[in-house]
Amino acid sequence: MPEIFKLYNLPQKQRCRKILRILESAEASLVQNKADEFLDAFYLRSLLKIILDDLDSGSALKVQKWIEDPQEKDKRKIINFVRYELYKKLDTAPAEWDLILPNSSADEIANFRRTFFEGVYVYAEDIRTPFNIGSIFRTAESFGVEKVFLSHDCVSPDSPKAKRTAMGCTEYLPWERAGLENLPDLPLIVLETGGTDISKFEFPKKGIVVIGSEELGVSPEVIKKAQGRVITIPMYGIKASINVSVAFGICMQKWCEALRD
């Protein structure tokens, strides 16, 4: 545990970076219900005292109030608040996959029994970024997709950034790599521009929704095999473009609505 007086005597930026790392560790332990020496009330109050001068007056006042009356129920809130004040101070920020969020234990995953719609699949064709594939897994699991198929050029969901963004869903949502010719013999539903308004499309009871590359979209071969089942999300802004994982979420919400009716 770094000694308080040593931290206090460090140059400002170095001190802020050191304390930021300590607070990240403390919050992660708090979320996972793990013991952490940094969570000791006396140490945490002392740590926050030496950072007061590095914060703006409004933020410093908020932290000072907790130091004077350190409520256990607000411990994570104050740690999280100071973390983000330090990110701003250091002109940096965590990526989505660095957020401190709860993880499922190995036993929870082993004993978990998913509820899903039988015959509802997704085919991710050439998705290139770990963030997007992780987000797609998280969305697919939430909306009851039975299984995810990935093209051979799709980024691996086993990459650390993808797994972090997926919030553990890569561990219990089945997936496999497959070419177009190896997909189950079910209707393909392509999510792409220039198709049927998604609100007017009649979703089948079973099928495979296809989402394509962030840059190139869905391949002509897949569109041809879909036999006209191309759906589009109406957009009205200047850019008229949304992230592929966001579009997939909208699509799955519509499909689930249809399945429940």
Summary of the structure (lengths in Angstrom):
residues: 261
radius of gyration: 23.4
end to end distance: 57.5
largest distance: 70.2
contacts: 757
relative contact order: 0.10
helix: 51%
strand: 12%
